[in-house]
Amino acid sequence: MRQLTDSARLREFMRLLGRRTRAAGRVYLVGGACAVLHDWRSSTIDIDLDPGLDALLREIPAIKEELQVNVELASPAHFIPELPGWRDRSPLYRYSAIAAASFRRAVVQAAQTLAR
């Protein structure tokens, strides 16, 4: 059974992903991973992300096994409609060659939680 993903485990996942790939790119974190990254929640069941590049996608299975975390491929559009310019407004977190971008803001997080 895999463990919940807390902030330390999420950051280690991103650090390993950035270190093991040679491709520069941007990973979009969505869902509970955003909430954990911004300390809105202490943990999440899985890391929802859009890796964007095949080179990053190839590294995910090994890191997932190593850290014993669940990873789900998800686009920000799977959660809510995309707003124009959201990519430019997303905060970036650097992990070697890649940058993690957070899709959601606190208002969106709260609205989705209430909708459930």
C-alpha positions as CSV (number, residue, x, y, z in Angstrom):
1,M,0.0,0.0,0.0
2,R,1.3,3.4,-1.0
3,Q,1.7,6.2,1.5
4,L,0.0,9.6,1.5
5,T,2.0,12.4,-0.1
6,D,3.0,15.1,2.2
7,S,5.0,18.3,1.4
8,A,8.4,16.6,1.9
9,R,7.5,13.6,-0.2
10,L,6.1,15.8,-3.0
11,R,9.2,18.0,-3.0
12,E,11.4,14.9,-3.1
13,F,9.4,13.5,-6.1
14,M,9.9,16.8,-8.0
15,R,13.6,17.0,-7.0
16,L,14.2,13.4,-8.3
17,L,12.2,14.1,-11.5
18,G,14.2,17.2,-12.1
19,R,17.5,15.5,-11.4
20,R,16.8,12.4,-13.5
21,T,15.8,14.0,-16.7
22,R,17.9,16.0,-19.1
23,A,15.0,17.8,-20.7
24,A,14.1,21.2,-19.5
25,G,10.4,21.6,-19.1
26,R,7.5,22.5,-16.9
27,V,5.3,20.2,-14.9
28,Y,1.8,21.4,-13.9
29,L,0.6,20.2,-10.5
30,V,-3.1,20.1,-10.0
31,G,-5.6,18.8,-7.5
32,G,-4.4,17.9,-4.0
33,A,-0.7,18.2,-5.0
34,C,-1.3,22.0,-5.4
35,A,-2.9,22.1,-1.9
36,V,0.0,20.3,-0.4
37,L,2.6,22.5,-2.2
38,H,1.0,25.6,-0.9
39,D,0.5,24.2,2.6
40,W,-3.3,24.3,2.3
41,R,-3.4,20.6,3.2
42,S,-0.9,18.4,5.0
43,S,-1.2,15.5,2.6
44,T,-2.9,14.1,-0.5
45,I,-3.6,10.6,-1.8
46,D,-1.9,11.1,-5.1
47,I,0.2,13.5,-7.1
48,D,-1.9,14.9,-9.9
49,L,0.3,16.3,-12.6
50,D,0.7,17.1,-16.3
51,P,4.3,16.3,-17.1
52,G,4.2,17.9,-20.5
53,L,7.2,16.1,-21.9
54,D,7.8,12.4,-22.8
55,A,11.2,12.5,-21.1
56,L,9.5,13.4,-17.8
57,L,6.8,10.8,-18.4
58,R,9.4,8.1,-18.7
59,E,10.9,8.9,-15.3
60,I,7.7,8.8,-13.3
61,P,7.2,5.0,-12.8
62,A,10.6,4.5,-11.2
63,I,10.3,7.5,-8.9
64,K,6.7,6.5,-8.0
65,E,8.0,3.1,-6.9
66,E,11.0,4.4,-5.1
67,L,9.0,6.9,-3.0
68,Q,5.9,4.6,-2.8
69,V,3.5,7.4,-3.9
70,N,0.5,7.4,-6.2
71,V,0.8,9.5,-9.3
72,E,-2.1,10.4,-11.6
73,L,-1.7,12.1,-15.0
74,A,-4.1,15.0,-15.1
75,S,-4.5,18.2,-17.0
76,P,-5.7,21.4,-15.2
77,A,-8.6,21.3,-17.6
78,H,-9.8,18.0,-16.0
79,F,-10.6,20.0,-12.9
80,I,-12.0,23.3,-14.0
81,P,-12.1,25.3,-17.3
82,E,-8.8,27.0,-18.1
83,L,-8.7,30.7,-17.8
84,P,-6.8,32.8,-20.4
85,G,-3.3,33.5,-19.3
86,W,-3.2,31.1,-16.4
87,R,0.2,29.7,-17.4
88,D,1.7,33.1,-17.1
89,R,0.2,33.7,-13.7
90,S,1.2,30.3,-12.2
91,P,3.9,30.4,-9.6
92,L,7.0,28.4,-10.5
93,Y,9.1,26.2,-8.3
94,R,12.5,25.1,-9.7
95,Y,13.8,21.5,-9.5
96,S,16.9,21.2,-11.6
97,A,16.0,21.3,-15.3
98,I,12.2,21.4,-14.6
99,A,9.9,23.9,-13.1
100,A,6.7,22.9,-11.3
101,A,3.8,25.2,-11.8
102,S,0.8,25.3,-9.6
103,F,-2.5,25.6,-11.5
104,R,-4.9,26.5,-8.7
105,R,-5.3,29.5,-6.4
106,A,-6.9,29.4,-3.0
107,V,-10.3,30.6,-4.3
108,V,-10.5,27.8,-6.8
109,Q,-9.4,25.3,-4.2
110,A,-12.1,26.4,-1.8
111,A,-14.8,26.4,-4.5
112,Q,-13.9,22.9,-5.6
113,T,-13.9,21.6,-2.0
114,L,-17.3,23.1,-1.4
115,A,-18.7,21.7,-4.7
116,R,-17.9,18.2,-3.5
